[in-house]
Amino acid sequence: MNNTIRLSRLALLSSVCALSVVTLDTSLAQSSSTQTGAQPLPPVVVNQPQQRRRAAAAPSRTPRARTAVAPRPVAQPPRSNVFVESPRGPIQGYVANRSSTGTKTNTPINETPQAISVVGAEQIRDQRPRSFDDVLRYVPGVAAGTFGSDFRNDWFLIRGFKSDDNSVFLDGLQLFYTSYASWKLQPFNMERVEILRGPSAILYGGSSPSGLVNVVSKMPQAQPIRYIETGVDNFGNAYFGFDINTPIKLAPGNGELYTRIVGQVQNGGTQTDFTPNNNYFIAPSLTWKPNVDTTLTILGSASYNETRPANFLPYVGTVTNGPFGRIPTSFYSGEPSFDHFKREQEMLGYQFEHHLSDNVTFRQNARFAHVDVNYAGVTGGGLANATTGDLSRFSFATRGIADQANMDSQVEYRFTTGILSHTALFGLDLKYYSISDVQASGSAGNLNVINPVYSGAPPITSTPFRNSNLTQQQLGVYLQDQIKLDRFTLVLSGRNDWVDVNDVGRNPNAAVLGRDDSKFSGRAGLIYNFDNGLAPYVSYATSYNPVIGLNFSTNTLLLPETGRQAEVGVKYQPVGFDGHFSFAYFDLKRQNVLTADPLNPLQSIQNGEQTSRGLELEAVANLAPGLKVVGSFTTYNLFVSKDGDGTIVGKVPTNTPRQLASGWADYTFQDGILRGFGFGGGVRYVGSSFADQANTLSVPSRVLGDLAVHYDWQNWRFAVNANNVTDEIYVANCSTANACFYGDRRRVTGSIGYKW
């Protein structure tokens, strides 16, 4: 087993390294042959694609004769630097107009009857997030960083429900995880981040009923990019990153070839003693377009993360004063000589698209991913002595090694029936996941939270309470039709999934668990686009999520989550205005919800049903040259609607703020003596939450401010970003009364970037 794991990891890592070498070598060769000195970098644009002919009457199913991309006929007009947005490419400013996350087709956001938000690379650059969940801080309906200053994973809620474990998608393919074998994505390699709120299993076959987040990686482009950046923050955490994109000139008749390689090295401390945040990653990619109808992109990545476990702190001493005062935010509750968290992660995949005719397109996306998480830590278990501030503790260790394979094949067919025009999508989605999961616990001595003395922890010698190999195989078949009649767009979607889960224990006399499931999920949405840019819509969707893992309270496999949602809303994009506004009201129910076990916050249990009803407001605009703004407001009525424990019905789930609001603006002078100088700022409000199921322990709300100052001069960019600029000390959340987590203190980052 170990040899197989080593060989598979070696093969995957070798492939990524080979792709990196090829990408970097061709980039350097092309750069040296065309550059004799530093030149200003042209603006990043997407060349206007060749216009595809559309049949005026019945669509033709006969493929056209293919012609090579080069040379082109003399009579053909030259390509122009007109920005044409692609759902897989960059956006201008902060405003995205198109997305494929809601429909898996290239669809205007204003014609999609579901709430969608998009965060582009420019907004990510301006706000300087330190992690993936920080990217989501200004998005409506999303509570980000719910575990505070924890660098192991990215944590967030969508519409009040935990969504970070199975609702993260990379380039349209799911990155789900169970136990502790989680994935890590880096903001520096994100072209855009699309947030689809509401059920999405209709197309994706497994995600939280509250929505999903799809990260679009930086892809090879037609225009060259050569950029490096370095920076450091006030905790001494420094980084160096690079982004090199090079179009390669091929012989006539061989099409077009683009390469890109993105990487970053990050190392240093954080606000918590003994806790580093070290990240190393490289992501090579290559795009080949042999002709106007065919595109193949190969994407690889390899990364390594190192930190220490998060602090599990008591409610008394963090949210409220204890007899000993408040626990310092720099306090570390573990054992530095014992604790570690290390993640090795590799991915290799491709995106293929081919136009069979003017009306038929075939797409296939596939990826194989491997992750190895080695985690050991001493965890706080509540105050042993509230007077003196002695914290009881226990040790915990786990090793999770997971492999995931995805393949999503689609056929898009555009046709008409009378006065109706159709964009039909037929899809076959294959998923495979396996994890070798070992977990064990032991004892550890108490630690004083005011005057800690670290003495180490004894080795864990007990038999692992979890030692098994779990696999899940899933087949999904889906069908969607986007039907247009004048200004009406009706979206009908349906999908059936077949799932097989097996859990084979490796301990003596361990049980072999298994279950087979089959479930249909559907969606119907209608939107009407007025000439003035107003677009009211209504939708209803059901959801199915085959959760992976073990219910430790019953020693059985977790049941699939199901959900249903009704949503009404209005989208508004005024004519001639570079921006849009949206309003959404929803009623969402989620069954078989995973929640933290009150007796063991490291484990999860399933109980009953939760309901989330609320509204979301969003405004995004490029108001003027150099002026960009985003704003959002969210409020929920969130409660437990069914449970075996009748005393918590009607109560708010723990760790769930019910109000969120945010606003951010950034301005850069366009001319005069201040040309290139800019500044930005934002305010974030996160409402109160509860630390216990009975709703007797409240976690206060907070208001946080962010600032940015930047200056672009010739090929240089200088920036200073301050997050939580007033240095508010707050508790991000408490999942139980013994598991509270401090939020981020003030972080000031200075950076210098150079392009050539």
C-alpha positions in Angstrom: 0.0 0.0 0.0 2.8 2.5 1.0 4.8 1.6 -2.1 1.7 2.2 -4.3 1.1 5.6 -2.7 4.8 6.6 -3.1 4.8 5.5 -6.8 1.5 7.4 -7.6 2.8 10.5 -5.8 6.1 10.3 -7.6 4.4 9.9 -11.0 2.1 12.8 -10.4 4.9 15.1 -9.1 7.2 14.1 -12.0 4.5 15.1 -14.5 4.0 18.5 -12.8 7.7 19.1 -12.7 8.1 18.1 -16.4 5.2 20.4 -17.3 6.9 23.2 -15.3 10.3 22.7 -17.0 8.7 22.7 -20.4 6.7 25.8 -19.7 9.6 27.7 -18.1 12.1 26.6 -20.8 9.8 27.7 -23.7 9.0 30.9 -21.9 12.6 31.8 -21.4 13.6 30.8 -24.9 10.8 32.9 -26.4 11.6 35.8 -24.1 15.3 35.8 -25.0 14.6 35.6 -28.8 12.2 38.5 -28.7 13.5 40.8 -25.9 16.8 42.6 -25.8 15.8 44.8 -22.9 13.0 45.6 -20.6 9.9 46.7 -22.4 6.6 48.0 -21.1 4.0 45.3 -20.7 1.1 45.8 -23.0 -2.4 45.8 -21.5 -3.8 42.3 -20.9 -6.6 41.7 -23.4 -8.4 38.8 -24.9 -8.3 39.0 -28.6 -11.7 39.1 -30.2 -12.4 35.5 -31.4 -13.3 34.7 -35.0 -17.1 35.1 -35.5 -18.7 31.7 -35.9 -21.4 31.6 -38.5 -24.9 30.8 -37.3 -27.5 29.2 -39.4 -30.5 31.5 -40.0 -32.9 28.6 -40.3 -32.6 25.0 -39.1 -29.1 24.3 -37.7 -26.7 22.4 -39.7 -25.2 19.2 -38.1 -22.6 18.8 -40.8 -19.1 19.7 -39.6 -17.4 22.5 -41.5 -14.1 21.9 -43.3 -11.3 22.7 -40.9 -8.7 25.2 -41.8 -5.4 25.8 -40.1 -5.1 28.8 -37.9 -2.1 30.2 -39.8 -1.7 31.6 -42.4 -5.0 33.4 -42.5 -6.7 34.7 -45.7 -5.5 38.1 -46.7 -9.1 39.4 -46.8 -9.8 38.5 -43.2 -9.7 41.6 -40.9 -6.8 41.6 -38.4 -7.4 40.8 -34.8 -8.2 43.9 -32.6 -7.5 44.6 -29.0 -11.1 44.5 -28.1 -11.8 43.0 -24.7 -14.1 40.0 -25.0 -14.9 38.5 -21.6 -14.7 34.7 -21.3 -16.0 32.9 -18.2 -12.6 31.2 -18.0 -10.6 34.4 -18.3 -9.9 37.8 -16.7 -12.5 40.5 -16.1 -12.0 44.3 -16.5 -12.0 46.1 -13.1 -14.3 44.5 -10.6 -17.3 43.8 -13.0 -17.9 40.4 -14.5 -20.7 40.1 -17.1 -20.5 36.4 -17.9 -20.1 33.2 -16.0 -20.3 29.5 -16.7 -20.6 28.3 -13.1 -24.4 28.6 -12.9 -25.2 26.8 -16.2 -21.9 25.2 -17.4 -22.3 27.3 -20.6 -21.1 30.8 -21.5 -24.1 32.7 -20.2 -24.5 36.4 -19.2 -25.0 36.7 -15.4 -28.0 38.9 -16.1 -29.7 35.9 -17.9 -29.0 33.4 -15.1 -32.0 32.9 -12.7 -29.8 32.3 -9.6 -27.6 34.5 -7.4 -24.0 34.6 -8.7 -21.0 36.8 -7.6 -17.6 37.0 -9.1 -14.3 38.2 -7.6 -11.7 39.0 -10.2 -7.9 39.0 -10.1 -7.8 42.8 -9.9 -9.9 42.9 -6.8 -7.8 40.1 -5.2 -4.7 42.2 -6.0 -6.2 45.4 -4.5 -7.4 43.7 -1.3 -4.3 41.5 -0.7 -6.0 38.4 0.9 -3.7 36.1 2.9 -5.7 33.0 2.0 -8.5 31.7 -0.1 -11.3 32.3 2.4 -10.1 35.9 2.7 -11.0 36.4 -1.0 -14.7 35.9 0.0 -14.8 38.6 2.7 -16.8 41.1 0.6 -19.2 38.6 -1.1 -22.9 38.6 -0.1 -24.2 35.5 1.7 -20.7 34.3 2.6 -19.2 34.4 6.1 -15.5 33.9 5.6 -12.7 33.0 8.0 -15.0 31.3 10.5 -12.2 29.7 12.3 -10.2 32.9 12.6 -6.4 32.8 12.4 -6.3 29.2 11.4 -3.9 28.4 8.5 -4.6 24.7 8.1 -7.7 25.1 5.9 -10.0 27.7 4.4 -13.2 28.1 6.3 -16.5 29.7 5.2 -20.3 29.5 5.3 -22.7 30.1 2.4 -26.2 31.2 3.4 -25.4 30.1 6.9 -24.3 26.6 6.2 -20.8 25.1 6.3 -19.5 24.8 2.8 -15.8 24.6 2.8 -15.5 20.8 2.8 -17.5 19.8 -0.3 -18.4 23.1 -2.1 -15.0 24.1 -3.4 -14.4 23.6 -7.1 -11.3 24.3 -9.1 -11.8 25.0 -12.8 -15.3 23.4 -12.7 -14.3 20.1 -10.9 -14.9 19.4 -7.3 -12.3 19.2 -4.6 -14.2 17.5 -1.8 -12.6 16.0 1.3 -13.4 14.1 4.4 -11.6 13.8 7.7 -8.5 16.0 7.6 -7.2 15.4 4.1 -8.1 18.9 2.9 -7.0 20.9 -0.1 -5.3 24.3 -0.2 -5.7 26.9 -3.0 -3.5 30.0 -3.4 -5.0 33.5 -4.2 -2.0 34.4 -6.3 -3.0 31.7 -8.9 -6.7 32.8 -9.1 -8.0 34.5 -12.2 -11.5 34.8 -10.9 -13.6 33.2 -8.1 -17.3 32.6 -8.8 -19.7 32.1 -6.0 -23.0 30.4 -6.9 -25.5 30.6 -4.1 -28.2 28.1 -3.7 -28.4 24.4 -4.7 -26.0 23.4 -7.5 -26.1 19.5 -7.4 -28.2 19.7 -10.6 -25.0 20.2 -12.6 -22.3 19.3 -10.2 -23.7 16.3 -8.3 -22.5 16.9 -4.8 -22.1 20.2 -2.9 -23.7 22.0 -0.1 -27.4 23.0 -0.8 -26.3 26.5 0.1 -24.0 26.9 -2.9 -20.5 26.5 -4.2 -17.3 28.4 -4.9 -15.6 27.8 -8.2 -12.0 29.0 -8.5 -10.8 29.7 -12.1 -7.0 29.3 -12.3 -4.8 31.6 -14.3 -4.8 30.2 -17.8 -2.4 30.7 -20.7 -3.3 33.8 -22.8 -2.4 35.2 -26.2 -0.6 38.2 -24.8 2.7 38.0 -22.9 2.8 38.4 -19.1 6.1 38.7 -17.1 5.5 39.7 -13.5 7.3 39.2 -10.2 6.3 40.3 -6.7 7.7 40.2 -3.2 6.4 41.4 0.1 6.4 41.0 3.9 4.0 41.7 6.7 4.3 42.9 10.3 4.6 39.3 11.6 7.6 38.7 9.4 5.8 36.5 7.0 7.4 37.1 3.6 6.7 35.9 0.1 8.0 35.9 -3.5 5.8 35.2 -6.5 6.1 35.1 -10.2 3.7 34.9 -13.2 5.2 34.2 -16.6 2.9 33.8 -19.7 4.4 33.3 -23.1 2.8 32.8 -26.5 5.0 30.4 -28.5 5.4 31.0 -32.2 4.8 27.7 -34.1 5.4 26.8 -37.7 2.6 27.8 -40.1 -0.2 25.2 -40.0 0.5 24.0 -36.4 -1.9 26.4 -34.7 -1.2 28.5 -31.6 0.6 27.6 -28.4 0.6 29.5 -25.1 2.5 28.6 -21.9 2.1 30.0 -18.4 3.8 29.2 -15.1 2.7 30.7 -11.7 4.5 30.1 -8.4 5.0 31.5 -5.0 7.2 30.9 -1.9 5.9 32.1 1.4 7.5 31.7 4.8 7.3 33.3 8.2 5.4 33.7 11.4 1.8 34.7 12.3 0.1 36.4 15.3 0.1 33.1 17.2 3.3 32.0 18.9 5.1 29.0 17.4 2.7 29.0 14.4 4.2 29.5 10.9 2.3 30.0 7.7 4.6 28.5 5.1 3.4 27.8 1.5 5.2 26.7 -1.6 3.5 26.1 -4.9 4.1 26.0 -8.6 1.4 25.8 -11.3 2.5 25.3 -14.9 -0.1 25.2 -17.8 -0.1 25.0 -21.5 -2.8 25.7 -24.2 -2.6 24.5 -27.7 -5.1 25.6 -30.4 -4.5 23.5 -33.5 -7.3 25.3 -35.3 -10.1 27.7 -34.7 -12.4 24.9 -33.5 -10.2 23.1 -31.0 -8.5 24.0 -27.7 -6.6 21.8 -25.3 -5.3 23.2 -22.0 -3.1 21.1 -19.6 -2.9 22.3 -16.0 -0.6 21.0 -13.3 0.2 22.1 -9.8 2.3 21.0 -6.8 2.3 22.6 -3.4 3.5 22.1 0.2 2.0 23.8 3.3 3.4 23.8 6.8 1.8 25.3 9.9 0.6 24.1 13.4 -2.9 23.3 14.6 -5.4 26.0 15.6 -6.0 27.0 19.2 -9.1 25.5 20.7 -9.8 28.0 23.5 -12.6 28.3 26.1 -15.4 30.8 25.9 -14.4 32.1 29.4 -11.2 34.0 28.8 -11.8 34.8 25.1 -15.3 36.1 24.7 -15.7 37.0 28.4 -13.2 37.8 31.1 -12.1 35.0 33.4 -10.8 35.3 36.9 -7.4 35.3 35.4 -8.3 38.0 32.7 -8.2 37.4 29.0 -6.1 34.9 27.1 -3.6 36.7 24.9 -4.1 36.4 21.1 -0.5 35.2 20.8 -1.0 32.3 23.2 -0.4 28.9 21.8 -2.4 26.1 23.5 -0.4 23.1 22.0 3.1 21.7 22.4 5.6 23.2 20.0 7.9 20.1 20.2 5.0 17.7 19.4 2.6 19.7 17.1 2.8 19.9 13.3 0.6 20.2 10.3 2.0 19.3 6.9 0.3 19.0 3.6 1.7 17.8 0.2 -0.6 18.2 -2.7 -0.3 17.6 -6.5 -2.8 17.9 -9.3 -2.7 17.2 -13.1 -5.6 17.7 -15.5 -6.8 19.0 -18.8 -9.6 21.0 -20.4 -10.6 20.1 -24.0 -13.1 21.9 -26.2 -14.0 21.1 -29.8 -16.7 22.7 -32.0 -18.1 19.9 -34.1 -20.2 22.4 -36.1 -21.6 25.8 -35.8 -24.2 24.5 -33.4 -22.6 21.6 -31.5 -19.7 21.8 -29.0 -18.0 19.0 -27.1 -16.1 19.7 -23.9 -14.3 17.4 -21.5 -12.6 18.4 -18.2 -10.6 15.9 -16.2 -8.2 16.0 -13.2 -6.3 13.6 -10.9 -5.4 15.0 -7.5 -3.4 13.6 -4.6 -3.1 15.0 -1.1 -1.2 13.8 2.0 -1.9 15.5 5.3 0.2 14.7 8.4 -1.2 16.3 11.5 -0.4 16.0 15.2 -1.4 18.4 17.9 -2.2 19.0 21.6 -5.7 20.4 21.7 -7.5 22.4 24.4 -10.4 20.8 26.1 -11.8 23.5 28.3 -10.6 25.1 31.6 -9.5 22.6 34.2 -9.3 25.4 36.8 -11.2 28.6 35.9 -9.6 30.5 38.8 -6.0 29.9 37.9 -6.5 29.6 34.1 -5.3 26.1 33.7 -6.4 24.6 30.4 -7.0 20.8 30.1 -5.7 19.2 27.0 -5.5 16.0 25.0 -3.3 14.9 22.1 -4.6 14.0 18.7 -2.8 12.7 15.6 -4.0 11.8 12.1 -2.7 10.9 8.7 -4.9 11.3 5.7 -3.8 10.3 2.2 -6.4 10.9 -0.5 -6.7 10.5 -4.2 -9.4 12.1 -6.3 -10.2 11.6 -10.0 -12.9 13.6 -11.9 -14.0 13.6 -15.5 -16.9 15.8 -16.7 -17.9 15.3 -20.4 -20.4 17.7 -22.0 -22.2 18.2 -25.3 -23.7 21.6 -26.0 -26.3 21.8 -28.8 -27.8 25.1 -29.9 -31.0 24.8 -32.0 -34.4 26.3 -32.6 -38.0 25.0 -32.5 -40.3 27.5 -34.0 -40.1 30.7 -32.0 -38.0 29.1 -29.3 -34.2 29.0 -29.2 -32.5 26.4 -27.2 -29.1 25.8 -25.6 -29.2 22.2 -24.5 -26.5 20.6 -22.4 -26.0 16.8 -22.1 -23.4 15.7 -19.5 -21.7 12.6 -18.0 -19.9 13.2 -14.7 -17.5 10.6 -13.2 -16.0 10.9 -9.7 -13.7 8.7 -7.7 -12.4 9.3 -4.2 -10.3 7.2 -1.9 -8.7 8.0 1.5 -6.5 6.1 3.9 -7.6 7.6 7.2 -5.9 7.0 10.5 -6.8 8.9 13.7 -5.7 8.4 17.3 -5.8 10.4 20.5 -3.9 10.4 23.8 -3.4 12.3 27.0 -1.6 15.6 27.7 -0.9 17.7 30.7 -2.6 21.0 31.6 -1.3 24.3 30.5 -1.7 27.7 32.1 -3.1 30.3 29.6 -1.3 33.3 31.2 2.1 31.7 32.0 2.5 28.7 29.7 5.3 26.3 30.3 5.7 23.8 27.5 6.9 20.4 28.6 6.1 18.3 25.6 3.5 15.5 25.1 3.9 11.8 25.5 3.7 9.7 22.3 0.3 8.4 21.4 0.4 4.6 22.0 -3.2 3.7 22.0 -4.9 1.9 19.1 -6.2 4.3 16.5 -9.9 4.8 17.0 -10.2 5.3 13.2 -8.1 3.2 10.8 -9.7 2.5 7.5 -9.7 2.9 3.8 -12.8 4.7 2.4 -13.8 4.9 -1.3 -16.6 6.6 -3.1 -17.5 6.1 -6.7 -20.1 8.4 -8.3 -21.7 8.5 -11.7 -23.9 11.4 -12.7 -26.0 12.0 -15.8 -27.5 15.5 -16.3 -29.5 17.4 -18.9 -30.2 21.1 -19.1 -32.1 23.3 -21.6 -31.9 27.1 -21.7 -35.0 28.1 -23.6 -35.3 31.7 -24.9 -38.5 33.3 -26.0 -38.0 37.0 -26.8 -36.8 38.4 -23.4 -37.8 35.3 -21.4 -35.2 32.7 -20.5 -36.4 29.5 -18.9 -33.7 27.1 -17.5 -34.7 23.5 -16.9 -32.1 21.1 -15.4 -32.2 17.6 -14.1 -29.6 15.1 -12.9 -29.5 11.6 -11.5 -26.6 10.3 -9.4 -25.5 6.8 -8.5 -23.1 6.6 -5.6 -21.3 3.6 -4.1 -19.4 4.1 -0.7 -17.3 1.5 1.0 -15.4 1.8 4.3 -13.0 -1.0 5.1 -11.6 -0.9 8.6 -8.0 -2.1 9.3 -8.2 -2.5 13.0 -8.8 -6.1 14.3 -12.5 -7.1 14.1 -13.3 -3.8 12.3 -16.6 -3.7 10.5 -16.8 -3.3 6.7 -19.4 -0.6 6.0 -21.0 0.1 2.6 -24.0 1.8 1.1 -25.4 2.5 -2.4 -27.5 5.5 -3.2 -29.4 6.9 -6.2 -31.0 10.3 -6.3 -32.6 12.7 -8.8 -32.2 16.5 -8.3 -33.8 19.2 -10.5 -34.0 22.9 -11.1 -36.4 25.3 -12.8 -35.7 29.0 -13.2 -37.3 31.8 -15.2 -35.9 35.3 -15.8 -37.1 38.2 -17.9 -34.8 40.8 -19.3 -36.3 44.3 -19.7 -34.7 46.7 -22.2 -33.6 49.0 -19.4 -31.5 46.3 -17.8 -33.9 45.1 -15.1 -34.2 41.3 -14.8 -36.6 39.8 -12.3 -36.3 36.0 -11.8 -37.7 33.0 -9.8 -36.2 29.6 -9.3 -36.8 26.3 -7.4 -34.2 23.6 -7.0 -33.5 20.4 -5.0 -30.1 19.2 -3.9 -28.3 15.9 -3.2 -24.9 15.7 -1.6 -23.4 12.3 -0.9 -21.4 13.2 2.2 -18.2 11.2 2.7 -17.2 10.1 6.2 -18.2 8.3 9.4 -20.8 9.3 12.0 -18.8 8.6 15.1 -21.9 8.7 17.4 -23.4 5.8 15.6 -20.4 4.2 13.9 -22.2 4.3 10.5 -21.5 6.0 7.2 -22.8 9.5 7.0 -26.2 9.8 5.2 -26.4 11.9 2.1 -27.4 15.6 2.6 -30.5 16.7 0.8 -32.0 20.2 0.4 -34.5 22.3 -1.5 -34.7 26.0 -2.1 -37.1 28.6 -3.5 -35.6 31.9 -4.6 -36.9 35.1 -6.1 -34.7 38.1 -7.1 -34.0 41.0 -9.3 -30.8 41.8 -11.2 -30.2 45.2 -12.6 -27.6 46.3 -15.1 -28.5 49.8 -16.3 -27.9 50.5 -20.0 -24.5 52.1 -20.5 -23.5 51.5 -16.9 -20.4 49.4 -16.1 -21.8 47.6 -13.2 -24.8 45.7 -11.8 -27.0 45.4 -8.8 -28.8 42.3 -7.4 -31.4 41.4 -4.8 -32.2 37.8 -3.8 -34.7 36.4 -1.3 -34.5 32.7 -0.6 -36.0 29.9 1.6 -33.6 27.1 2.0 -33.9 23.8 3.9 -31.1 21.3 4.5 -31.5 17.8 5.8 -29.0 15.5 7.5 -26.8 18.5 8.5 -23.2 18.0 9.7 -22.6 19.8 13.0 -19.8 19.8 15.6 -20.3 17.1 18.2 -20.8 18.9 21.6 -18.9 16.1 23.3 -15.9 16.3 20.9 -15.4 19.4 18.7 -13.0 17.5 16.5 -15.7 15.2 15.2 -19.0 15.8 13.4 -22.5 14.4 13.8 -25.7 14.5 11.7 -28.9 15.8 13.1 -32.3 16.8 11.7 -33.0 19.8 9.5 -31.9 23.4 9.4 -33.7 26.2 7.6 -32.2 29.4 6.3 -34.4 32.3 5.0 -33.0 35.6 4.1 -32.1 38.2 1.6 -29.0 39.4 -0.1 -28.1 42.7 -1.7 -25.0 43.3 -3.9 -23.6 46.2 -5.9 -20.5 46.0 -8.1 -19.4 48.8 -10.4 -16.5 50.4 -12.3 -17.9 53.9 -11.6 -15.2 55.9 -13.5 -11.8 55.3 -14.9 -9.8 54.2 -11.9 -12.7 54.0 -9.5 -14.1 50.6 -8.5 -16.6 49.7 -5.8 -18.3 46.6 -4.3 -20.9 46.5 -1.6 -23.1 43.8 0.0 -25.7 43.2 2.7 -27.0 39.9 4.0 -29.5 38.9 6.7 -30.9 35.5 7.6 -33.5 33.9 9.7 -31.6 30.8 10.5 -32.8 28.0 12.8 -33.0 24.3 13.5 -36.3 23.2 12.1 -36.1 19.5 13.0 -34.0 17.5 15.5 -34.1 14.5 17.8 -33.5 16.9 20.7 -36.6 19.0 20.8 -35.0 21.6 23.1 -32.9 23.0 20.3 -35.7 23.2 17.6 -36.1 26.9 16.7 -32.5 27.7 18.0 -29.8 29.2 15.8 -26.9 26.7 15.0 -23.6 27.5 16.6 -20.9 29.4 14.7 -23.4 31.1 12.4 -23.7 34.9 12.1 -27.0 36.0 10.8 -26.1 39.5 9.5 -23.3 40.5 7.2 -22.5 43.8 5.5 -19.4 45.1 3.6 -18.2 47.8 1.3 -15.0 48.4 -0.5 -13.8 51.2 -2.9 -10.5 51.7 -4.7 -9.4 54.7 -6.8 -6.3 55.3 -8.9 -5.5 58.8 -10.3 -5.5 58.6 -14.1 -3.5 61.9 -15.0 -1.7 64.8 -13.5 1.1 64.8 -11.0 -0.6 62.0 -9.0 -1.1 59.7 -12.0 -0.6 56.1 -10.9 -1.2 56.8 -7.2 -4.2 55.1 -5.7 -5.8 54.2 -2.4 -8.6 52.0 -1.3 -10.6 51.0 1.8 -13.3 48.8 3.1 -15.5 48.1 6.1 -16.8 44.6 7.1 -19.5 43.9 9.6 -20.1 40.4 10.9 -23.1 39.8 13.2 -23.2 38.0 16.5 -23.4 34.2 16.8 -23.8 31.5 19.5 -21.3 29.2 21.1 -23.9 26.6 22.3 -26.9 24.9 20.9 -29.2 26.4 23.6 -28.2 29.9 22.4 -27.2 31.1 25.9 -23.6 31.9 25.1 -23.4 34.8 22.6 -20.3 35.7 20.5 -20.4 39.5 19.8 -20.5 41.1 16.4 -17.6 43.1 15.1 -16.8 45.9 12.6 -13.4 45.6 10.8 -11.7 48.1 8.5 -9.2 47.5 5.7 -7.0 50.0 3.9 -4.7 50.0 0.8 -2.3 52.5 -0.7 -0.6 51.8 -4.0 1.5 53.5 -6.7 2.1 52.3 -10.2 5.2 53.9 -11.8 6.4 52.7 -15.2 6.8 48.9 -14.7 6.8 49.0 -10.9 3.9 48.7 -8.4 4.4 49.6 -4.8 1.6 48.8 -2.3 0.8 48.8 1.4 -2.3 46.9 2.7 -3.6 46.9 6.2 -6.3 44.4 7.3 -8.2 45.0 10.5 -6.5 48.4 10.5 -7.8 49.4 14.0 -6.4 46.1 15.4 -9.7 45.0 16.9 -9.4 42.0 19.2 -12.3 39.7 18.6 -13.4 36.1 18.6 -14.2 34.9 15.1 -16.5 32.1 16.3 -17.1 29.4 18.9 -18.3 26.0 17.6 -18.7 24.9 21.3 -18.0 26.5 24.6 -14.6 24.9 24.6 -13.7 25.6 21.0 -13.4 29.4 20.4 -11.0 31.0 17.9 -9.5 34.4 17.8 -9.8 36.4 14.6 -7.0 38.1 12.7 -5.2 40.9 14.4 -4.0 43.9 12.3 -1.8 42.7 9.5 0.2 45.3 7.4 1.8 44.0 4.2 4.2 45.9 2.1 4.8 44.7 -1.5 6.8 45.5 -4.6 5.9 44.2 -8.0 7.7 44.5 -11.4 6.5 43.6 -14.9 8.5 43.6 -18.1 
